[in-house]
């Protein structure tokens, strides 16, 4: 079989990898037998280049390369598992290459265990940790076991052998087991120093950990509660101590062990700021102290938080008793202020922060119609009705949707839409986070990375993927608005790719223009096609078109803000078309969002000045250096500019040069005024 090198972004590098894979004279014949199967599998994975790179690294990492090739030849379906993982996740590949023995464990026994087994995990840790005396060594062992479990869970997920619910439950149960193990380690240490305390102690998981719906690379939110205040005498120093001191020191030790980086990683990032009084409050409180705080000072966001609370380690029956005692606070019969109003305020605060970040990436968690809106919709209904129906007091989002639907608080279609959107967005999160083990919720803007993500999600092209994202956000947004009584205008991100890539003005694209506030859809569609492809007289290069594709979502947002989006887009198209190198202009605006924003503002609000950019493209230099716009007009600089122009032109052309310079400064003063840098009075003086 001849290798199809076109599947690779970098065929030269791929050929080099294949050459290195067969340098071993003993392994070469076996590898030659594997080549056809390798080529077939690589053609089907989301990122063939990445998969082949990791496979070459793996072949160098194994103890015996010939035996490795022989094993893969004997069991070709194991080769498919290996290359599929390598084509999906750098992180899982790094685990495998760092521990080649995990591969053999994975394919011979690991993948046969669909559900995480905490008892088996504890037994293995206890057996293996017996060889170590220091807690530090035992924690490093715990990290290795965690890596191996993540590899198993990720493999089952990527290969489609476990569904979303099983995946997040396994990730959460693994976190429970690790927190419990760390608690056990430090409790043994504390017993030697303090003696055995009789008070109960529980660690409460919040957020996604509490809901048993943890991400791959996720913080764990936890709080600590003990049963009652007491005193004792230390075994080591014979000094008195309080249980408050004991459990706060224990909690501090647990957080430190879980979150401290060593050998490049931590067990988990730990967030304890959701406790009463936040970072300034004690890590651990007594049962009575928590009740007192929530009764007197508890806020709505803390009710939301406690909806998802679940005991994850320590004395679990005590933890459940603690949470049961808080049910009257979480689900009161009446509210002094509507939960819908308060949740809406929290949501608006989040959106304001998101808008201030000035990023063009789509945030599937925080955007309107994203994961947070699903969670807020569920929690709003739970808070409003949980005092009546105890079965909707559920920490898991998908189970809560089912129970809300059972109680007729969600319609059939709403329940289906929320469930499907939640799973869809969370799967995107998983693929994003498995790539490099980063906690991210942002869709990539780079077209190559977006194509790879599209393939991981099972779509053939970006357009279909974008449509699916838009459809889910639209449905979720509609449900959220109906629950909260809010309306949100359509977002440019919802339609940008479909508008850009549609050569003809289809009815669907026309409706998108209308939804975004355009009134002259045909005119605006033509302007976009001109910006993308140029004109017959001045066609644009593919590179220029690619630059515009990156710019377009940002441009669409900017013109959407103007009084007339159609006028802004038309004037923008004319100005860009007159510029000597549209590609350079697009690149400049991609790098300088202030330039783009100001040009769109001028095109939308000051057509006289905008037309001058089409007639005199060099006038765009007024905008390219936004920082210098604050400088006022000065007669001396005008005279200097005129003198310099006369030195380089025919003396008889003095009038045209003077007129051009006068128009330049006329436009510059107008731009300063439109940008809010000068008052009307100052602009009149400069004119």
C-alpha positions as CSV (number, residue, x, y, z in Angstrom):
1,X,0.0,0.0,0.0
2,X,1.3,3.4,-1.0
3,X,1.1,5.9,1.8
4,X,-1.2,8.9,1.2
5,X,1.0,11.8,2.3
6,X,-1.8,14.3,1.6
7,X,-3.4,13.5,4.9
8,X,-0.5,15.3,6.7
9,X,-0.2,19.0,7.1
10,X,3.6,18.5,7.0
11,X,4.4,15.6,4.6
12,X,8.1,16.1,4.9
13,X,8.1,15.8,8.7
14,X,5.8,12.7,8.4
15,X,8.2,11.0,6.0
16,X,11.1,11.7,8.4
17,X,9.0,10.1,11.2
18,X,8.4,7.0,9.1
19,X,12.1,6.8,8.3
20,X,13.0,6.9,12.0
21,X,10.4,4.3,12.9
22,X,12.3,1.7,10.8
23,X,15.9,2.4,11.6
24,X,16.1,-0.7,13.8
25,X,17.1,-3.5,11.5
26,X,15.4,-6.2,13.6
27,X,12.1,-4.2,13.8
28,X,12.1,-2.9,10.2
29,X,10.4,-5.9,8.7
30,X,7.7,-5.9,11.3
31,X,7.1,-2.1,10.8
32,X,6.9,-2.6,7.1
33,X,4.0,-5.0,7.7
34,X,2.4,-2.4,10.0
35,X,2.6,0.5,7.5
36,X,-0.7,-0.2,5.6
37,X,-2.6,-0.4,8.8
38,X,-0.9,2.7,10.2
39,X,-1.8,4.6,7.1
40,X,-5.4,3.5,7.3
41,X,-5.8,4.5,10.9
42,X,-4.0,7.8,10.6
43,X,-6.3,8.9,7.7
44,X,-9.2,8.5,10.1
45,X,-7.8,10.3,13.2
46,X,-8.5,14.0,13.8
47,X,-4.8,15.0,13.7
48,X,-2.6,12.6,11.7
49,X,0.6,14.7,12.1
50,X,0.2,14.7,15.9
51,X,-0.6,11.0,16.0
52,X,2.5,10.0,14.0
53,X,4.8,12.3,16.0
54,X,3.6,10.6,19.2
55,X,3.9,7.2,17.7
56,X,7.5,7.8,16.8
57,X,8.2,9.0,20.3
58,X,6.5,5.9,21.8
59,X,8.6,3.6,19.6
60,X,11.7,5.3,21.0
61,X,10.5,5.1,24.6
62,X,9.6,1.4,24.8
63,X,12.3,-1.0,26.1
64,X,12.3,-3.3,23.1
65,X,11.1,-1.8,19.8
66,X,11.0,-5.1,18.0
67,X,8.7,-6.6,20.7
68,X,6.6,-3.5,20.5
69,X,6.1,-3.9,16.7
70,X,5.5,-7.6,17.1
71,X,2.8,-7.0,19.7
72,X,1.0,-4.5,17.5
73,X,1.2,-6.8,14.5
74,X,-0.3,-9.6,16.6
75,X,-3.1,-7.3,17.9
76,X,-3.9,-4.6,15.2
77,X,-6.9,-3.3,17.2
78,X,-4.4,-2.2,19.9
79,X,-2.6,-0.2,17.3
80,X,-5.9,1.5,16.5
81,X,-6.4,2.4,20.1
82,X,-2.8,3.8,20.4
83,X,-3.0,5.9,17.2
84,X,-6.5,7.2,18.0
85,X,-5.4,8.4,21.4
86,X,-2.3,10.0,19.9
87,X,-4.5,11.8,17.3
88,X,-6.8,13.2,20.0
89,X,-4.7,14.1,23.1
90,X,-1.2,15.3,23.7
91,X,-1.8,14.8,27.4
92,X,-2.7,11.1,27.2
93,X,0.1,10.6,24.7
94,X,2.6,12.1,27.1
95,X,1.3,9.8,29.9
96,X,1.8,6.7,27.6
97,X,5.2,7.8,26.5
98,X,6.3,8.6,30.0
99,X,5.0,5.2,31.2
100,X,5.1,2.8,28.2
101,X,4.1,-0.1,30.6
102,X,0.7,1.7,31.0
103,X,-0.1,0.8,27.3
104,X,0.2,-2.9,27.9
105,X,-1.8,-2.6,31.2
106,X,-4.4,-0.5,29.3
107,X,-5.1,-2.8,26.4
108,X,-4.9,-6.1,28.4
109,X,-7.0,-5.1,31.4
110,X,-7.6,-1.4,31.9
111,X,-10.2,-1.0,29.1
112,X,-12.2,-3.9,30.4
113,X,-13.1,-1.9,33.5
114,X,-15.8,0.6,32.5
115,X,-16.6,1.9,36.0
116,X,-14.0,3.3,38.4
117,X,-13.6,1.0,41.4
118,X,-12.6,2.9,44.5
119,X,-12.1,-0.2,46.6
120,X,-9.6,-1.6,44.0
121,X,-7.9,1.7,43.9
122,X,-7.5,1.8,47.7
123,X,-6.2,-1.7,47.8
124,X,-3.6,-1.1,45.1
125,X,-2.4,2.1,46.7
126,X,-2.2,0.5,50.1
127,X,-0.2,-2.4,48.7
128,X,2.2,-0.3,46.7
129,X,2.6,2.5,49.3
130,X,3.9,0.0,51.9
131,X,7.4,0.3,50.4
132,X,7.5,4.0,51.2
133,X,7.9,5.6,54.6
134,X,7.6,9.3,53.6
135,X,4.3,10.9,52.8
136,X,5.9,12.7,49.9
137,X,6.8,9.4,48.2
138,X,3.2,8.1,48.8
139,X,1.8,11.3,47.2
140,X,4.0,10.8,44.1
141,X,2.6,7.2,43.9
142,X,-0.9,8.7,44.1
143,X,-0.1,10.9,41.2
144,X,1.1,8.0,39.1
145,X,-2.1,6.0,39.9
146,X,-4.1,9.1,39.0
147,X,-2.3,9.4,35.6
148,X,-3.0,5.8,34.9
149,X,-6.7,6.1,35.7
150,X,-7.0,9.3,33.6
151,X,-5.5,7.3,30.7
152,X,-8.1,4.6,31.2
153,X,-11.0,6.9,31.5
154,X,-9.9,9.1,28.6
155,X,-9.4,6.0,26.4
156,X,-12.9,4.7,27.1
157,X,-14.2,8.2,26.3
158,X,-12.3,8.8,23.1
159,X,-13.0,5.3,21.7
160,X,-16.7,5.7,22.4
161,X,-16.8,2.9,24.9
162,X,-18.2,4.9,27.7
163,X,-20.8,7.6,27.5
164,X,-20.6,11.2,28.9
165,X,-22.4,10.3,32.1
166,X,-20.0,7.4,32.8
167,X,-17.0,9.5,32.0
168,X,-17.8,12.4,34.4
169,X,-18.9,10.0,37.1
170,X,-15.6,8.2,36.8
171,X,-13.6,11.4,36.9
172,X,-15.5,12.5,40.0
173,X,-15.2,9.2,41.8
174,X,-11.5,9.2,41.1
175,X,-11.2,12.7,42.7
176,X,-13.2,11.4,45.7
177,X,-10.8,8.5,46.1
178,X,-7.8,10.7,45.9
179,X,-9.1,13.2,48.4
180,X,-10.1,10.3,50.8
181,X,-6.6,8.9,50.4
182,X,-4.9,12.2,51.2
183,X,-7.2,12.6,54.2
184,X,-6.2,9.1,55.4
185,X,-2.5,9.8,55.0
186,X,-2.6,13.0,57.0
187,X,-5.1,11.7,59.6
188,X,-2.6,9.0,60.5
189,X,0.2,11.7,60.9
190,X,-2.1,13.8,63.1
191,X,-3.1,10.9,65.2
192,X,0.6,10.4,66.1
193,X,0.9,14.0,67.1
194,X,-2.5,14.8,68.7
195,X,-3.9,11.4,69.5
196,X,-7.3,10.2,68.2
197,X,-10.0,12.8,68.1
198,X,-13.6,11.7,68.5
199,X,-15.3,14.5,66.6
200,X,-16.7,13.7,63.1
201,X,-15.1,15.3,60.1
202,X,-16.3,15.5,56.5
203,X,-15.1,17.1,53.2
204,X,-17.9,18.5,51.1
205,X,-17.5,18.7,47.3
206,X,-19.1,21.6,45.5
207,X,-19.6,22.5,41.9
208,X,-18.9,19.8,39.3
209,X,-17.3,17.6,41.9
210,X,-20.4,17.8,44.1
211,X,-22.6,17.0,41.1
212,X,-20.4,14.0,40.1
213,X,-19.8,15.7,36.7
214,X,-16.2,16.7,36.9
215,X,-14.2,17.8,33.9
216,X,-10.8,16.3,32.9
217,X,-8.8,19.4,33.9
218,X,-11.0,20.9,36.5
219,X,-10.5,22.6,39.9
220,X,-12.1,20.8,42.8
221,X,-14.3,23.0,45.0
222,X,-14.3,21.8,48.6
223,X,-15.2,22.9,52.2
224,X,-14.5,21.2,55.5
225,X,-16.9,20.6,58.4
226,X,-16.5,19.0,61.8
227,X,-19.2,18.0,64.3
228,X,-18.5,20.1,67.4
229,X,-16.1,22.2,69.3
230,X,-13.9,20.5,71.8
231,X,-10.4,20.4,73.5
232,X,-7.7,17.8,73.9
233,X,-4.0,17.4,74.9
234,X,-1.4,16.7,72.2
235,X,0.5,13.4,72.6
236,X,3.8,14.9,71.4
237,X,4.0,18.2,73.3
238,X,1.4,17.6,76.0
239,X,0.0,21.0,75.2
240,X,-3.8,21.7,74.9
241,X,-5.4,22.1,71.6
242,X,-9.0,22.8,70.3
243,X,-10.7,20.8,67.7
244,X,-11.0,24.0,65.7
245,X,-7.2,24.2,65.6
246,X,-6.9,20.5,64.8
247,X,-9.3,20.4,61.9
248,X,-8.1,23.7,60.4
249,X,-4.5,22.4,60.4
250,X,-5.7,19.1,59.0
251,X,-7.6,20.9,56.2
252,X,-4.7,23.1,55.4
253,X,-2.4,20.1,55.1
254,X,-4.9,18.4,52.8
255,X,-5.2,21.4,50.5
256,X,-1.5,21.8,50.4
257,X,-0.9,18.2,49.4
258,X,-3.6,18.1,46.8
259,X,-2.6,21.4,45.2
260,X,1.2,21.5,45.5
261,X,3.1,21.1,42.2
262,X,6.0,18.6,42.2
263,X,7.6,17.0,39.1
264,X,5.5,19.2,36.9
265,X,2.0,18.5,38.3
266,X,-0.4,18.7,41.2
267,X,-3.0,16.2,42.1
268,X,-5.7,18.9,41.7
269,X,-6.2,22.6,41.7
270,X,-8.2,23.2,44.9
271,X,-10.6,26.1,45.4
272,X,-11.8,26.7,49.0
273,X,-13.1,30.2,48.5
274,X,-16.7,29.2,48.5
275,X,-16.6,28.7,52.3
276,X,-18.2,31.3,54.6
277,X,-16.3,34.6,54.6
278,X,-14.3,33.3,51.6
279,X,-10.5,33.4,51.7
280,X,-10.6,35.4,55.0
281,X,-12.6,32.8,56.8
282,X,-11.3,29.6,58.5
283,X,-10.8,26.6,56.3
284,X,-12.9,24.3,58.6
285,X,-15.9,25.2,60.8
286,X,-18.1,23.3,63.1
287,X,-21.6,22.1,62.2
288,X,-23.1,24.8,64.4
289,X,-20.9,27.5,63.1
290,X,-22.0,26.8,59.5
291,X,-25.7,26.8,60.5
292,X,-25.3,30.1,62.3
293,X,-23.5,31.7,59.4
294,X,-26.1,30.7,56.8
295,X,-29.0,31.6,59.0
296,X,-27.7,35.1,59.6
297,X,-25.7,36.0,56.5
298,X,-26.3,33.4,53.9
299,X,-26.7,34.8,50.3
300,X,-28.5,33.5,47.2
301,X,-25.2,32.5,45.5
302,X,-24.5,30.3,48.5
303,X,-27.8,28.6,48.1
304,X,-26.9,27.9,44.5
305,X,-23.6,26.6,45.6
306,X,-25.1,24.2,48.2
307,X,-27.5,22.8,45.6
308,X,-24.5,20.9,44.2
309,X,-22.9,20.0,47.6
310,X,-22.1,16.3,48.3
311,X,-19.9,14.6,50.9
312,X,-16.8,13.3,49.1
313,X,-14.4,12.1,51.9
314,X,-14.3,11.6,55.6
315,X,-17.3,10.6,57.6
316,X,-19.9,10.5,54.8
317,X,-23.1,9.9,57.0
318,X,-22.0,12.9,59.1
319,X,-21.6,14.9,55.8
320,X,-25.1,14.0,54.7
321,X,-26.5,15.0,58.1
322,X,-24.8,18.3,57.8
323,X,-26.3,18.9,54.3
324,X,-29.7,17.8,55.4
325,X,-29.6,20.4,58.2
326,X,-29.0,23.1,55.5
327,X,-32.0,22.1,53.3
328,X,-34.3,24.7,55.0
329,X,-31.7,27.4,54.1
330,X,-31.1,26.2,50.5
331,X,-34.8,25.7,49.7
332,X,-36.9,28.1,51.8
333,X,-40.7,28.3,51.4
334,X,-40.5,32.0,50.6
335,X,-37.8,34.5,49.5
336,X,-37.3,38.1,50.5
337,X,-35.9,38.7,47.0
338,X,-36.7,36.8,43.9
339,X,-34.0,34.2,43.0
340,X,-34.6,34.9,39.4
341,X,-33.7,38.6,39.9
342,X,-30.6,37.7,41.9
343,X,-29.4,35.0,39.4
344,X,-30.0,37.5,36.6
345,X,-27.7,40.0,38.4
346,X,-25.0,37.4,38.8
347,X,-25.3,36.5,35.1
348,X,-25.0,40.1,34.0
349,X,-21.9,40.5,36.1
350,X,-20.4,37.5,34.4
351,X,-21.2,38.9,31.0
352,X,-19.8,42.3,31.8
353,X,-16.5,40.6,32.8
354,X,-16.5,38.5,29.7
355,X,-17.1,41.6,27.5
356,X,-14.2,43.4,29.2
357,X,-11.8,40.6,28.2
358,X,-12.0,41.7,24.6
359,X,-11.5,38.2,23.2
360,X,-12.9,37.0,19.9
361,X,-13.0,33.4,21.0
362,X,-16.3,31.8,21.7
363,X,-16.7,30.8,25.4
364,X,-19.0,27.8,25.5
365,X,-19.3,28.0,29.2
366,X,-20.0,31.7,29.8
367,X,-21.6,32.9,26.6
368,X,-25.3,33.4,26.3
369,X,-26.8,30.0,25.7
370,X,-23.8,28.2,27.1
371,X,-23.1,25.8,30.0
372,X,-23.6,28.5,32.7
373,X,-27.1,29.4,31.3
374,X,-28.0,25.7,31.5
375,X,-26.8,25.5,35.1
376,X,-28.5,28.8,36.1
377,X,-31.8,27.7,34.4
378,X,-31.8,24.4,36.4
379,X,-30.8,26.1,39.7
380,X,-33.4,28.8,39.3
381,X,-36.2,26.2,39.0
382,X,-34.7,24.2,41.9
383,X,-34.6,27.2,44.2
384,X,-38.1,28.3,43.3
385,X,-39.7,24.9,43.7
386,X,-37.3,22.9,45.9
387,X,-39.2,23.9,49.0
388,X,-42.2,22.0,47.6
389,X,-40.7,19.1,45.7
390,X,-37.9,17.4,47.5
391,X,-37.0,15.2,44.5
392,X,-35.7,18.1,42.5
393,X,-33.1,18.8,45.2
394,X,-30.5,17.1,43.0
395,X,-26.8,18.0,42.6
396,X,-26.3,16.3,39.2
397,X,-27.3,18.5,36.3
398,X,-28.7,15.8,34.0
399,X,-30.6,14.1,36.8
400,X,-32.0,17.5,37.9
401,X,-33.3,18.0,34.4
402,X,-35.0,14.7,34.5
403,X,-36.6,15.4,37.8
404,X,-37.7,18.9,36.8
405,X,-39.3,17.4,33.7
406,X,-41.1,14.8,35.8
407,X,-42.5,17.6,37.9
408,X,-43.7,19.4,34.7
409,X,-41.3,22.3,35.5
410,X,-39.7,21.7,32.1
411,X,-41.6,20.8,29.0
412,X,-40.6,17.7,27.0
413,X,-38.7,19.7,24.4
414,X,-37.0,21.9,27.0
415,X,-35.8,18.9,28.9
416,X,-34.4,17.3,25.7
417,X,-32.8,20.5,24.5
418,X,-31.1,21.2,27.8
419,X,-29.8,17.7,28.2
420,X,-28.5,17.5,24.6
421,X,-26.9,20.9,24.8
422,X,-25.3,20.2,28.1
423,X,-23.7,17.0,26.9
424,X,-22.6,18.6,23.6
425,X,-20.9,21.6,25.3
426,X,-19.3,19.4,28.0
427,X,-17.9,17.1,25.3
428,X,-16.3,20.1,23.6
429,X,-14.8,21.0,27.0
430,X,-13.4,17.5,27.3
431,X,-11.7,17.6,23.9
432,X,-10.3,21.1,24.6
433,X,-9.0,20.1,28.0
434,X,-7.6,16.6,27.0
435,X,-5.5,18.2,24.3
436,X,-3.0,19.8,26.7
437,X,-4.6,19.4,30.1
438,X,-5.6,23.0,30.3
439,X,-8.8,24.3,31.9
440,X,-10.3,26.1,28.9
441,X,-13.7,26.7,27.5
442,X,-12.7,28.7,24.4
443,X,-13.2,27.5,20.9
444,X,-10.0,28.0,18.9
445,X,-9.9,30.8,16.4
446,X,-7.1,29.2,14.4
447,X,-8.7,27.5,11.5
448,X,-6.5,24.4,11.6
449,X,-7.1,23.9,15.3
450,X,-10.8,24.4,14.8
451,X,-10.9,21.8,12.0
452,X,-9.2,19.3,14.3
453,X,-11.7,20.0,17.1
454,X,-14.5,19.6,14.5
455,X,-13.3,16.2,13.6
456,X,-13.0,15.2,17.3
457,X,-16.6,16.1,17.7
458,X,-17.6,13.9,14.8
459,X,-18.3,16.6,12.2
460,X,-17.0,16.6,8.6
461,X,-16.6,20.4,8.3
462,X,-16.5,23.6,10.4
463,X,-19.8,24.9,9.0
464,X,-21.8,21.9,10.3
465,X,-20.0,22.2,13.7
466,X,-20.7,25.9,13.9
467,X,-24.3,25.3,13.0
468,X,-24.6,22.8,15.9
469,X,-23.0,25.2,18.3
470,X,-25.4,27.9,17.2
471,X,-28.4,25.7,17.3
472,X,-27.7,24.5,20.9
473,X,-26.9,28.0,22.2
474,X,-30.1,29.4,20.5
475,X,-32.3,26.7,22.2
476,X,-30.6,27.1,25.6
477,X,-30.8,30.9,25.4
478,X,-34.5,30.7,24.6
479,X,-35.2,28.4,27.6
480,X,-33.1,30.6,29.9
481,X,-34.9,33.7,28.7
482,X,-38.3,32.1,29.3
483,X,-37.3,31.1,32.8
484,X,-35.6,34.4,33.7
485,X,-37.9,36.7,31.7
486,X,-35.0,38.2,29.8
487,X,-34.3,38.9,26.1
488,X,-30.9,38.9,24.6
489,X,-30.1,40.0,21.0
490,X,-28.5,37.5,18.6
491,X,-24.7,37.5,18.7
492,X,-22.5,37.9,15.7
493,X,-20.6,34.7,16.5
494,X,-23.8,32.8,15.9
495,X,-23.8,33.4,12.2
496,X,-20.4,34.7,11.1
497,X,-19.1,31.6,9.4
498,X,-22.3,30.8,7.6
499,X,-22.6,34.3,6.3
500,X,-19.0,34.5,5.3
501,X,-18.9,31.2,3.4
502,X,-22.2,31.5,1.6
503,X,-21.4,32.7,-1.9
504,X,-25.1,33.3,-2.6
505,X,-27.6,35.1,-0.5
506,X,-29.8,32.2,0.6
507,X,-33.0,32.7,2.6
508,X,-31.2,31.3,5.7
509,X,-28.3,33.8,5.3
510,X,-30.7,36.6,4.6
511,X,-32.6,35.9,7.8
512,X,-29.3,35.9,9.7
513,X,-28.5,39.4,8.4
514,X,-31.9,40.5,9.6
515,X,-31.5,39.0,13.0
516,X,-28.2,40.8,13.4
517,X,-29.8,44.1,12.6
518,X,-29.0,44.5,8.9
519,X,-31.7,46.0,6.7
520,X,-30.0,45.7,3.3
521,X,-29.0,42.1,3.2
522,X,-28.1,41.9,-0.5
523,X,-25.9,45.0,-0.3
524,X,-24.1,43.8,2.9
525,X,-23.6,40.3,1.4
526,X,-22.0,41.8,-1.7
527,X,-19.7,43.9,0.5
528,X,-18.6,40.9,2.5
529,X,-17.9,38.9,-0.7
530,X,-15.8,41.8,-2.0
531,X,-13.8,42.0,1.2
532,X,-13.2,38.2,1.0
533,X,-12.5,37.8,-2.7
534,X,-11.9,41.3,-4.1
535,X,-13.3,42.5,-7.4
536,X,-12.9,41.3,-11.0
537,X,-10.5,44.2,-11.6
538,X,-8.6,43.5,-8.3
539,X,-9.1,39.9,-7.1
540,X,-7.6,39.0,-3.7
541,X,-5.1,36.2,-3.1
542,X,-6.1,33.1,-1.1
543,X,-3.8,34.4,1.7
544,X,-5.7,37.7,1.8
545,X,-9.0,35.8,2.0
546,X,-7.6,33.7,4.8
547,X,-6.7,36.9,6.7
548,X,-10.2,38.3,6.2
549,X,-11.7,35.0,7.5
550,X,-9.8,35.6,10.8
551,X,-10.9,39.2,10.9
552,X,-14.6,38.7,9.9
553,X,-16.1,37.7,13.3
554,X,-14.5,40.7,14.9
555,X,-15.6,43.0,12.1
556,X,-19.2,41.8,12.2
557,X,-19.3,42.5,16.0
558,X,-18.0,46.1,15.4
559,X,-20.4,47.0,12.6
560,X,-23.3,45.5,14.5
561,X,-22.7,48.2,17.2
562,X,-23.1,51.1,14.7
563,X,-26.4,53.0,14.0
564,X,-26.5,51.5,10.5
565,X,-24.7,48.2,10.2
566,X,-25.3,48.2,6.4
567,X,-23.7,51.6,5.9
568,X,-20.8,50.7,8.2
569,X,-20.1,47.5,6.3
570,X,-20.4,49.2,2.8
571,X,-18.0,52.0,3.7
572,X,-15.6,49.6,5.3
573,X,-15.6,47.5,2.1
574,X,-14.9,50.6,0.0
575,X,-12.1,51.7,2.2
576,X,-10.4,48.3,2.2
577,X,-10.9,47.9,-1.5
578,X,-9.1,51.1,-2.2
579,X,-6.1,50.2,0.0
580,X,-3.0,49.1,-1.8
581,X,-2.7,45.7,0.0
582,X,-5.9,44.6,1.6
583,X,-4.1,41.6,3.2
584,X,-1.7,43.9,5.0
585,X,-4.7,46.0,6.2
586,X,-6.6,42.8,7.4
587,X,-3.5,41.6,9.3
588,X,-3.0,45.1,10.8
589,X,-6.6,45.1,12.1
590,X,-6.2,41.5,13.4
591,X,-3.2,42.7,15.4
592,X,-4.7,46.0,16.4
593,X,-8.3,45.7,17.5
594,X,-8.4,49.5,18.4
595,X,-7.8,50.3,14.7
596,X,-10.6,48.0,13.6
597,X,-13.0,49.4,16.2
598,X,-12.3,53.0,15.3
599,X,-12.5,52.4,11.5
600,X,-15.9,50.6,11.9
601,X,-17.1,53.5,14.1
602,X,-16.1,56.1,11.5
603,X,-17.7,54.0,8.7
604,X,-20.9,53.7,10.7
605,X,-21.2,57.2,12.1
606,X,-19.3,59.6,9.8
607,X,-19.8,58.7,6.1
608,X,-18.1,61.9,4.9
609,X,-14.8,60.8,6.6
610,X,-15.3,57.2,5.7
611,X,-15.6,58.1,2.0
612,X,-12.3,60.0,2.2
613,X,-10.6,56.7,3.1
614,X,-11.9,55.3,-0.2
615,X,-10.7,58.3,-2.2
616,X,-7.4,58.8,-0.3
617,X,-6.3,55.4,1.1
618,X,-3.2,56.9,2.7
619,X,-5.6,58.8,5.1
620,X,-6.0,55.4,6.9
621,X,-2.7,56.2,8.5
622,X,-4.7,58.5,10.8
623,X,-6.2,55.4,12.4
624,X,-3.3,53.0,12.3
625,X,-1.5,54.9,15.1
626,X,-4.4,55.3,17.5
627,X,-2.1,56.3,20.3
628,X,-1.0,59.5,18.5
629,X,-4.6,60.6,17.9
630,X,-4.6,62.4,21.2
631,X,-2.1,65.0,19.8
632,X,-4.0,68.2,18.8
633,X,-3.6,70.0,15.5
634,X,-0.5,72.2,15.4
635,X,0.3,74.8,12.7
636,X,4.0,74.2,13.0
637,X,3.6,70.5,12.1
638,X,1.3,71.4,9.2
639,X,3.9,73.8,7.8
640,X,6.6,71.1,8.2
641,X,4.5,68.5,6.5
642,X,3.8,70.9,3.6
643,X,7.5,71.8,3.2
644,X,8.4,68.1,3.1
645,X,5.8,67.4,0.4
646,X,7.0,70.2,-1.7
647,X,10.6,68.9,-1.6
648,X,9.5,65.6,-3.2
649,X,7.0,67.0,-5.8
650,X,6.9,69.5,-8.6
651,X,6.6,73.1,-7.4
652,X,3.7,73.7,-9.8
653,X,1.7,71.1,-7.9
654,X,1.7,73.2,-4.7
655,X,-2.0,73.8,-4.7
656,X,-3.0,70.1,-5.0
657,X,-0.5,69.2,-2.2
658,X,-1.9,71.9,0.0
659,X,-5.5,70.8,-0.7
660,X,-4.6,67.2,0.1
661,X,-2.8,68.1,3.3
662,X,-5.8,70.3,4.3
663,X,-8.2,67.4,3.7
664,X,-5.9,65.0,5.7
665,X,-6.0,67.2,8.8
666,X,-9.7,68.0,8.3
667,X,-10.4,64.2,8.5
668,X,-8.0,63.8,11.4
669,X,-9.8,66.4,13.4
670,X,-13.1,64.8,12.6
671,X,-11.8,61.3,13.6
672,X,-10.5,62.8,16.9
673,X,-14.0,64.2,17.6
674,X,-15.8,60.9,16.7
675,X,-13.4,59.0,18.9
676,X,-14.3,61.3,21.8
677,X,-10.8,62.7,22.2
678,X,-11.9,66.4,21.8
679,X,-14.9,68.4,22.6
680,X,-17.0,70.2,19.9
681,X,-15.5,73.5,21.0
682,X,-11.9,72.2,20.7
683,X,-12.6,70.6,17.3
684,X,-14.0,73.9,16.0
685,X,-10.8,75.7,17.2
686,X,-8.6,73.2,15.4
687,X,-10.6,73.5,12.2
